[in-house]
Amino acid sequence: MSKPIEVTDQEFQNKVVNAPGPVLVDFWAPWCGPCRMVAPVLEELAGQYGDRLTIAKVNTDENQLHAGRLGVRGIPTLILFNGGQEVERIVGALPKPALQARLDAALGVHHGHGHAHGASVS
């Protein structure tokens, strides 16, 4: 089961920019209410995407360098990097289906019929 990883400013280049696959970075802080709402969603998504997506959490109280460089104004801000480039930015707490749809679109994941994850309602 994959879990989100904590990333510091010192590790950002190595674990995000130089990562072999896509990395979703969650810029958050302990005092931020909406961030706490997003956290369990990211835990679930980390498990679902497994090796296809790394989810990294940057505590902006302790690590402000990259948040500042990337122009993160409000938190939570989720930035998806692929090949070291920003490919998607999601500001605010989205419900899981909306978040997953944005990620899948950015990652080029197509859910064909018959490959749906989760229960179908019939």
N, C-alpha and C positions, 0 to 999 in steps of 0.2 A: 504494500500500500504506500503510494507516494504521499509525502506531506510537504507543505510549504517549508521553505528554508529561510532562515534569517540571514540577511546580507548587510554588511556594514559598508561604509564608504570605501574602506580599504579593499574590500572584496568585490566591489561592484564591477570593475573592469574584467576581472577574472571570471566571475560567476554569471554575469549578465551579458556584457558586451562580447566577450570571447566564447560564450557558451556555444556548443555544437548545435543545439536546437533552439526552438522558441522559448522565451522566458517572459512570464507575466510578472511585472513588479508591482507590488502593492505598497504604495507610500501611505503610511498610517502613523498614528500616535496613540499611546495608552489612554489619553483623556478624551479621545474622539469617539462619540457615541455611534455615529454611522459606521465607523471603522469596525466597531465590535459586531455590528450587524453583518458586515461583509465577511468577517473572519471565518465563520462556520461554512459559508458558501464556498470560500476558497479551499477550505479543507476538503469538502466534498468533491470539488472540481479537480483538485490535485489527485485524488483517488481515481476519479473517472478518466482523466487524461493520461495518468500514469507516466510512461516514458516519453509521451509525445509532447508534453509541455511541462516546463519547470515553473513553479510558482515561488517567487521570492518576495519576502517581506522586508521593507526598509522602514525602521522606526525613525521618523523625521525629527523627533526630539533629540536623538543621539547622533543622527547621520543626516546633516543638512546639505552636504556638498552637492550631491547629484540631484536632489530635489530642487535646489537652487538653479543648477545648470540647466535642468530640463524645464524650468519655469513652472514647477508645481505650485499652484496658488492655494488650492483648497485640498483637504483630504476627506475621505479617501480618494486618491487618484491611482488608477490602474493603468500602467503603460506596458504594452506588449512589444517586446523586442524580438526581431528575427534577424539573424546574421549581424547583430550589433546595431541594427537600425530600428528606430521607433516605427511600428506599423499600425498601431492603434492606441488610442488614449480614451479612457473611460473615467469621467469625473463623477463622483458621488456613488452612493450605494444603490446598485441595481438589484432587482430580484434575480434569482439564479437563472430562470429560463432566458431572460433578456441578456444577462451577462454571457451565458453560454452561446447564445445566438451571435452576439458580437464577436466572441472569440472564434467560433467556428467559421464565421465569414472571413475574419482576418487571417485565419490559419488555412483557409481554403478547404475546410472539412465539409464534405457534402454528405448529408444524411439521406441516403437513398431509402426507398421503401424496403422494408424487410431488414434494414440494419438499424432500426430505431432503438435507442437505448431507453429503457424504462417500459412501463406497462402501457399498452394501448387501451384506450377507452372505447369499448364497442357496445 
